């Protein structure tokens, strides 16, 4: 089982022919609301690939929050540790999509109610998991509590350091893998606290190139297949959810990374973070087609 401790947001997605300049108003081509948030995105990605997933987070006691809980139940994500809160609205992410890329502005809302004390309440769930997956869209105190519980329980702990922010150097000893993108990896390496020993824990997503990891003292690239890009939103979350799912299902690290790269590549061929995430059968068909 995988426990995901993290955020749940409603994504407000606008498509436009080009990104607006400062102070400029443009006519968009479409608008839609999509379930998002890095935590929930990764939980859905892992669930669709056949893992049992428990989500730990908070939504508001509002229409966005209630519809999100209904949706996650449909996605077979376990919700005993997701509670609506009355003092915050459900988190939102305003996403602008253009030029095969996106910009995102996040308002945390109910995610700010996910405290270290709330994580402690879910201790037994983390203890019986095989993989713990966390990000940085909730408070660092909550994240630290989760990874400490994971470390103490002998769980595989994956930290996706996004949205990027500096984190305490002692976290490196509490996690098994850190999964930054290229920009986040550069920032981590530039930190005065970064030690060369940490390099072996870095699994770096490199966009259209794929993802790299350390093996036998060298960094090896797992290449991504060429696909027609519709929307890159959620590609990193798909990768992380798929990586956690692969490790949960007992795959060797290299195979789990290869499967995660394929899942992320397939996800960008559809609009939206979660809408593009493949299920197990879709991914198997996609991978089989690549080998033909």
TORMI-268295 format. One record per atom (N, C-alpha, C): residue in three letters; x, z, y. Coordinates in steps of 0.02 Angstrom, whole numbers, plus 50000, padded with zeros to 5 digits. Example, Ala and Ser with C-alpha at 12.3 -4.5 7.8 and 13.67 -1.06 7.14 Angstrom:
BEGIN
ALA506605039049716 ALA506155039049775 ALA506605039049835 SER506425035449888 SER506845035749947 SER506455039450002 
END
This chain:
BEGIN
UNK500425000049940 UNK500005000050000 UNK500445000050063 UNK500184996850115 UNK500524996550179 UNK500125000550230 UNK500465004750269 UNK500155007950326 UNK500435004750389 UNK499985002550432 UNK500174999750497 UNK499955004650551 UNK500435007050590 UNK500275011550646 UNK500395007550709 UNK499865006350748 UNK499955002250807 UNK499325000950846 UNK499324995450883 UNK498824993950933 UNK498264989450907 UNK497684990050940 UNK497124985650929 UNK496884983350998 UNK496914976851011 UNK496704974151076 UNK496204968551066 UNK495794967451116 UNK495394961451119 UNK495774956351161 UNK495934950651131 UNK496304945451167 UNK495824941051206 UNK495964940151269 UNK495564935951314 UNK495984929651328 UNK495824924251292 UNK496274918451289 UNK496014912751332 UNK496434910551379 UNK496284904751421 UNK496784899151407 UNK496524893251395 UNK496964887351387 UNK496964883351452 UNK497544880951471 UNK497624877151533 UNK498164871951522 UNK498134866451560 UNK498594860951549 UNK499314862851565 UNK499404867151615 UNK500074869651632 UNK499994876651659 UNK500544880551659 UNK500514887351685 UNK500454887151762 UNK500034891351790 UNK499974891551864 UNK500594894451897 UNK500714892051957 UNK501254894951998 UNK500984901152033 UNK501434905052062 UNK501224911152097 UNK500724909452151 UNK500154912852151 UNK499644911852202 UNK499204905752191 UNK499314902152137 UNK498954895952125 UNK498344897052079 UNK497804893552092 UNK497214893652050 UNK497154886852015 UNK497084887051948 UNK497004880851909 UNK496344881051871 UNK496104875251854 UNK495504874651812 UNK495724875051739 UNK495474880051703 UNK495634880551633 UNK495234875751591 UNK495454874551530 UNK495104869851485 UNK494654873451435 UNK494794879951422 UNK494364883751376 UNK494514891251384 UNK494034895351362 UNK494114902551361 UNK493774905351300 UNK494094910251267 UNK493794913451209 UNK494054920551202 UNK493684924751168 UNK493924931451151 UNK494094931651077 UNK494674934551062 UNK494934934650993 UNK495204941650979 UNK495084944050919 UNK495344950650899 UNK496114950250897 UNK496444955150928 UNK497174955150931 UNK497464962150934 UNK498054962650965 UNK498444968850964 UNK498944968250908 UNK499574969850923 UNK500104968650874 UNK499994972550809 UNK499754978750815 UNK499644982650755 UNK499114979550710 UNK498524978250739 UNK497984975350700 UNK498144968350676 UNK498494964350717 UNK498704957750695 UNK499114958150631 UNK499594962750630 UNK500034963250573 UNK499664966050512 UNK499184970550525 UNK498784973150470 UNK498374967650437 UNK498054963450478 UNK497654957950452 UNK498094952950414 UNK498674951350442 UNK499124946750409 UNK499314949150339 UNK499474955550334 UNK499674958350269 UNK499074958650221 UNK498494960450246 UNK497894960850204 UNK497714954050176 UNK497744948850217 UNK497564942150194 UNK498034939650139 UNK498624942350138 UNK499114940150088 UNK499094944550025 UNK498584948650019 UNK498454952149957 UNK498674959349952 UNK498914962250007 UNK499124969250005 UNK498544973850026 UNK498544979849999 UNK498084984950023 UNK498374987750087 UNK497984987850141 UNK498244989650207 UNK497804994950239 UNK498125000150263 UNK497785005450301 UNK498015004850374 UNK497535004050420 UNK497685003750491 UNK497625010650522 UNK498095012350566 UNK498075018650602 UNK498125017150677 UNK497585018250714 UNK497575016750785 UNK496925018950816 UNK496795016750879 UNK496205018850915 UNK495895012950953 UNK495215012850955 UNK494855008150997 UNK494395012251042 UNK494105008951092 UNK493635012351135 UNK492945012651104 UNK492535017251128 UNK491845017851106 UNK491425013051148 UNK491545006551138 UNK491245001351179 UNK491114995151136 UNK490794990051162 UNK490634984151121 UNK491254980851089 UNK491804980351127 UNK492414977551098 UNK492644981751038 UNK492644988251046 UNK492874992650993 UNK492434992350931 UNK491784992650940 UNK491334992650883 UNK491354985950846 UNK491404980450883 UNK491444973950849 UNK492114973250812 UNK492644976350840 UNK493294976050807 UNK493274979650739 UNK492964985450737 UNK492934989250675 UNK492544985350622 UNK491994982250642 UNK491604978150596 UNK492024972450568 UNK492394969250612 UNK492824963650592 UNK493374965950544 UNK493704971550558 UNK494244973750514 UNK493994975650445 UNK493384978250441 UNK493094979550375 UNK493004973050337 UNK492804967750372 UNK492724961250340 UNK493404958550316 UNK493944960650349 UNK494614958450330 UNK494934963050278 UNK494534967650251 UNK494754972250198 UNK495314976950221 UNK495334978450286 UNK495814983350312 UNK495484990150311 UNK495814995150282 UNK495545001850277 UNK495575005350345 UNK495035008950363 UNK494965011350432 UNK494855018850438 UNK495035022750388 UNK494925029950392 UNK495335033250448 UNK495845029750472 UNK496255032450526 UNK496205028350591 UNK495635024950600 UNK495485021550663 UNK494845024650690 UNK494895027750750 UNK494315031150779 UNK494165028450849 UNK493515027450864 UNK493325025750933 UNK493425031850978 UNK493675030851039 UNK493765036251087 UNK493345034651148 UNK493075039851180 UNK492615038851236 UNK492965038751304 UNK493585041251308 UNK493915041851373 UNK494355035951390 UNK494395030851347 UNK494765024751362 UNK494355018751337 UNK494395013151371 UNK494095006951344 UNK494565004051291 UNK494304999651250 UNK494724996051202 UNK495264992151239 UNK495864992051212 UNK496414988451244 UNK496274981051248 UNK496564977851298 UNK496474970651307 UNK497144967251318 UNK497164960751302 UNK497744956551316 UNK497504950051346 UNK497694948651408 UNK497504942451441 UNK498044937251426 UNK497864932051389 UNK498344927151364 UNK498204920351394 UNK498714917251422 UNK498664910451447 UNK499074905951401 UNK498764900751375 UNK499084896151328 UNK499184889351360 UNK499804886851359 UNK499964880351386 UNK500644878151363 UNK500754871551360 UNK501414868751347 UNK501734871651284 UNK501334872351230 UNK501564874951166 UNK501864881951172 UNK501624885951220 UNK501874892651228 UNK501324897051258 UNK501484903351275 UNK500974907651304 UNK501294913051348 UNK500874915851392 UNK501054921851430 UNK500514927051416 UNK500714933551415 UNK500254938751395 UNK500314944851442 UNK499744947451465 UNK499724953651504 UNK499284958551466 UNK499564964451450 UNK499214969351407 UNK499004975451449 UNK498384977851436 UNK498154984251462 UNK498014988651401 UNK498384994151394 UNK498374998151333 UNK497715001251316 UNK497355004051366 UNK496715007051352 UNK496735012351298 UNK496295011651248 UNK496235016551194 UNK496875017351153 UNK497315012351155 UNK497945013051119 UNK498355018951144 UNK498245020851208 UNK498605026551236 UNK498375033151207 UNK497805033051171 UNK497555039251139 UNK497865040251070 UNK498275035451048 UNK498615036150983 UNK499255040150994 UNK499205046750989 UNK499755051351003 UNK500105053450938 UNK500655056950946 UNK501015059550889 UNK500585064250847 UNK500165068050881 UNK499715072650846 UNK499205068850804 UNK498975063150829 UNK498505059050791 UNK498845055850731 UNK499475053950739 UNK499855051150682 UNK499935056450628 UNK500075062550649 UNK500175068050601 UNK499555068950557 UNK498965067750585 UNK498345068350546 UNK498325063350488 UNK498685057850496 UNK498695052750443 UNK499295053250397 UNK499635058950397 UNK500245059850358 UNK500165058050285 UNK499605060050255 UNK499515058850183 UNK499465051350167 UNK499205047450215 UNK499155040250205 UNK499845037150205 UNK500265039150252 UNK500955036550254 UNK501335038450191 UNK501235044650168 UNK501605047050109 UNK501465043050046 UNK500855040450040 UNK500695036749979 UNK500775029149986 UNK501075027050042 UNK501205019950054 UNK501865017850025 UNK501945011350015 UNK502595008549996 UNK502975006050057 UNK502595003750109 UNK502885001050170 UNK502515003850230 UNK502905005750282 UNK502625007750347 UNK502855002650399 UNK502385000050438 UNK502534994950487 UNK502304997350556 UNK502764997450604 UNK502614999850672 UNK502874994950724 UNK502584995350785 UNK502784991250841 UNK502854995750902 UNK502874992850962 UNK502974996851022 UNK502414995951073 UNK501794994851049 UNK501224994451094 UNK500845001151098 UNK501085006151063 UNK500835012951072 UNK501415017251095 UNK501285023651109 UNK501815027851138 UNK502405028751090 UNK502995029451119 UNK503595030551078 UNK503555037051038 UNK503215042051065 UNK503145048251028 UNK502745047250965 UNK502225043150969 UNK501825041650910 UNK502225037650860 UNK502605032750885 UNK503015028650840 UNK503535033050805 UNK503865037450843 UNK504375041650813 UNK504075046250759 UNK503495048950772 UNK503175053150722 UNK503045049150658 UNK502815043050666 UNK502665038750608 UNK503295037250568 UNK503825035150602 UNK504425033150565 UNK504775039250534 UNK504705045050565 UNK504985051150535 UNK504605052750470 UNK503945052350473 UNK503545053550413 UNK503715048450359 UNK503815042250379 UNK503995037050331 UNK504665038350299 UNK505155040150340 UNK505825041650314 UNK505805047550266 UNK505455052750285 UNK505405058750243 UNK505065057350176 UNK504625052250176 UNK504235050750116 UNK504565045350073 UNK505135042750095 UNK505475037550056 UNK505135030750059 UNK504755029650112 UNK504395023350122 UNK504855018250155 UNK504785011750139 UNK505135006550175 UNK504855006350246 UNK505265007250296 UNK505045007650366 UNK505285001450404 UNK504804997750431 UNK504954991750471 UNK504744992950543 UNK505214992150589 UNK505064992750661 UNK505104985850693 UNK504544983550719 UNK504534977450759 UNK504574979550833 UNK505154978650866 UNK505254981350933 UNK504944977050987 UNK504274976550985 UNK503914972351032 UNK503254975651051 UNK503034974851114 UNK503404971851170 UNK504054975751181 UNK504584972351199 UNK505244975551198 UNK505304981151249 UNK505594986551226 UNK505804992051269 UNK506364995751233 UNK506794998951271 UNK507335002751240 UNK507035008551200 UNK507335010051143 UNK507105015751104 UNK507705020051086 UNK507595026351069 UNK508145031051056 UNK508595028550999 UNK509245029551007 UNK509725027050958 UNK509635030150889 UNK509365036350886 UNK509285039550821 UNK508735036250779 UNK508335031950809 UNK507835028350770 UNK508155023850717 UNK508755021350732 UNK509085016850684 UNK509175020250616 UNK509275026750616 UNK509365030350554 UNK508705031650517 UNK508145030650552 UNK507495032150523 UNK507155025950495 UNK507415020050510 UNK507085013850490 UNK507525009850441 UNK507205005750401 UNK507575001350355 UNK507714994550386 UNK507214991850422 UNK507294985250453 UNK507014985350523 UNK507344981650568 UNK507114980550636 UNK507034972950644 UNK506444970850670 UNK506284963650668 UNK506184960850739 UNK506704960150778 UNK506634957450846 UNK506614949750845 UNK506384946750900 UNK506514939650909 UNK507204938850940 UNK507394932750956 UNK508074931550981 UNK508214935351046 UNK507734935451092 UNK507834938751156 UNK507884946351147 UNK507454948951104 UNK507464956151091 UNK508114958151055 UNK508354953951010 UNK508974955250974 UNK509564955451023 UNK509564950851071 UNK510104950851121 UNK510094957251162 UNK509494959551181 UNK509434965751219 UNK509664971751178 UNK509494971951115 UNK509714977451072 UNK510474977651065 UNK510764971851054 UNK511494971451046 UNK511864973251110 UNK511544971951167 UNK511864973451232 UNK511824980851250 UNK511424984651213 UNK511354991751227 UNK511994995451211 UNK512145000451252 UNK512755004451242 UNK512705008451177 UNK512095009551152 UNK511995013451091 UNK512045009351028 UNK512085002651035 UNK512084998350975 UNK512754998750939 UNK512714999750874 UNK513315000250832 UNK513324994450784 UNK513904992150767 UNK513954986250722 UNK513614987550654 UNK513574993850634 UNK513234995350571 UNK512484993850573 UNK512204993550634 UNK511494992250641 UNK511324984950626 UNK511834980650630 UNK511724973450622 UNK511394971850555 UNK511564975550504 UNK511294974150437 UNK510554975650432 UNK510284979350480 UNK509564980850479 UNK509154975750518 UNK509494971250554 UNK509144966450596 UNK508904960450556 UNK508254959250556 UNK507964953050532 UNK507684949650594 UNK507994944150616 UNK507854941250681 UNK507434934950674 UNK506844934950706 UNK506444928850707 UNK506704924250762 UNK506794917950745 UNK507114913250790 UNK506674907250805 UNK506024908550814 UNK505564903250833 UNK505534897650782 UNK505564891450807 UNK505504885650764 UNK506084884950715 UNK506634888550728 UNK507204888150682 UNK507084892150618 UNK506704897550622 UNK506584901750563 UNK506744909050576 UNK507084912250529 UNK507274919350536 UNK507934920450501 UNK508334925150527 UNK508984926450498 UNK509054933650478 UNK509474934850428 UNK509594941550403 UNK510314941950378 UNK510554948050367 UNK511244949150345 UNK511264949450269 UNK511734945650240 UNK511854945750168 UNK512594944850156 UNK512884949550118 UNK513604949350103 UNK514034948850165 UNK513824952350218 UNK514214952650279 UNK514134946750326 UNK513704942050308 UNK513594936150350 UNK512854935550368 UNK512714932550426 UNK512024931450446 UNK511804924650420 UNK511264924550381 UNK511014918450351 UNK510334916750380 UNK510234910250394 UNK509604907850423 UNK509144905250369 UNK508534907750368 UNK508004904950326 UNK507634900050371 UNK507704893550357 UNK507434888450402 UNK506674887950396 UNK506364886650454 UNK505644885750456 UNK505464878450448 UNK504914876950413 UNK504694870050407 UNK504444867350474 UNK504454860850483 UNK504214857650544 UNK503454856950539 UNK503104859450589 UNK502364859150590 UNK502134856950659 UNK501504854950665 UNK501214853350730 UNK500964859750761 UNK501244861550818 UNK501084867950850 UNK500454867450892 UNK499974871950878 UNK499374872550918 UNK499414878650964 UNK499674884250938 UNK499694890450977 UNK500184895250942 UNK500684897450979 UNK501194901950950 UNK500984909250952 UNK500404910850983 UNK500184917750986 UNK500104920550916 UNK500414926250903 UNK500344929550838 UNK500824927350784 UNK501274922650799 UNK501744920350748 UNK502194925950725 UNK502444929850773 UNK502874935450756 UNK502494940850717 UNK501864941850735 UNK501464946750698 UNK501324944450627 UNK501204937950620 UNK501104935250553 UNK501734936250511 UNK502314934950541 UNK502954935950506 UNK503024943150483 UNK502894947850528 UNK502984954950510 UNK502494957250457 UNK501854955150464 UNK501364956950413 UNK501544953950346 UNK501764947650346 UNK501944944350284 UNK502574947450253 UNK503064949350295 UNK503664952650270 UNK503484959150236 UNK503064963150270 UNK502854969550240 UNK502474968450175 UNK502054963350173 UNK501674961850113 UNK502134959750056 UNK502634955650071 UNK503094953550019 UNK503474959449990 UNK503714963950033 UNK504074969850009 UNK503604974549971 UNK502984975149995 UNK502494979249961 UNK502354976649891 UNK502374970049883 UNK502234966949818 UNK502854966049775 UNK503414969049798 UNK504014969349756 UNK504474963449760 UNK504384959049810 UNK504834953349816 UNK505524955649840 UNK506064952449817 UNK506724953649846 UNK506714951849920 UNK507154954849960 UNK507144953850032 UNK507164946450051 UNK507614942550021 UNK507674935450040 UNK507014931750027 UNK506694933149970 UNK506064929749954 UNK505514932050002 UNK505514938450019 UNK505004941050066 UNK505094937750134 UNK505714936750157 UNK505834933450221 UNK505624926150218 UNK505784922650164 UNK505604915650157 UNK504844914750159 UNK504484919150125 UNK503754918950125 UNK503484920450194 UNK503794925150229 UNK503574926950296 UNK503694921150346 UNK504244917750339 UNK504384911950382 UNK503864906550371 UNK503694905250309 UNK503184900250293 UNK502504902250321 UNK502324908650315 UNK501684911050341 UNK501654910350417 UNK502204912150451 UNK502224911550524 UNK502174904350546 UNK502504899850510 UNK502484892750526 UNK501774889950519 UNK501434892050466 UNK500754889750456 UNK500284892550509 UNK500424898550532 UNK499964901850580 UNK499944898350648 UNK500484895050668 UNK500494891950735 UNK500124885250737 UNK499854883050680 UNK499484876850679 UNK498754877850699 UNK498544884050714 UNK497864885550735 UNK497874889950797 UNK497324889750836 UNK497274893650897 UNK497124900950882 UNK497474905550916 UNK497324912650910 UNK497794916350864 UNK497884922850878 UNK498354926850839 UNK498134927650767 UNK497524930250757 UNK497294931650689 UNK496954925750656 UNK496644921350696 UNK496284915750667 UNK496744910950630 UNK497374910750649 UNK497844906250616 UNK498204909250557 UNK498094915650544 UNK498464918950490 UNK498204916650421 UNK498644914350378 UNK498414911650313 UNK498244917150264 UNK497804915450215 UNK497704919950159 UNK498194917950104 UNK498194921650050 UNK498684920749997 UNK498654913749967 UNK498064911249955 UNK497984904649925 UNK498214899149973 UNK498034899750037 UNK498244894750086 UNK499004894550092 UNK499324900350091 UNK500044900550096 UNK500374897550034 UNK500104899149976 UNK500384896349914 UNK500334888749914 UNK499764886149936 UNK499684878849940 UNK500174875749989 UNK500264879050046 UNK500734876550097 UNK501444876450071 UNK501654881850038 UNK502334882250011 UNK502434877049956 UNK501924876149914 UNK501974871149860 UNK502064864149890 UNK501704862849945 UNK501764856349977 UNK502454855150007 UNK502774860550030 UNK503454859850058 UNK503964857950006 UNK503834860049944 UNK504324858849890 UNK504234852049857 UNK503684848549874 UNK503564841949843 UNK504004836549873 
END
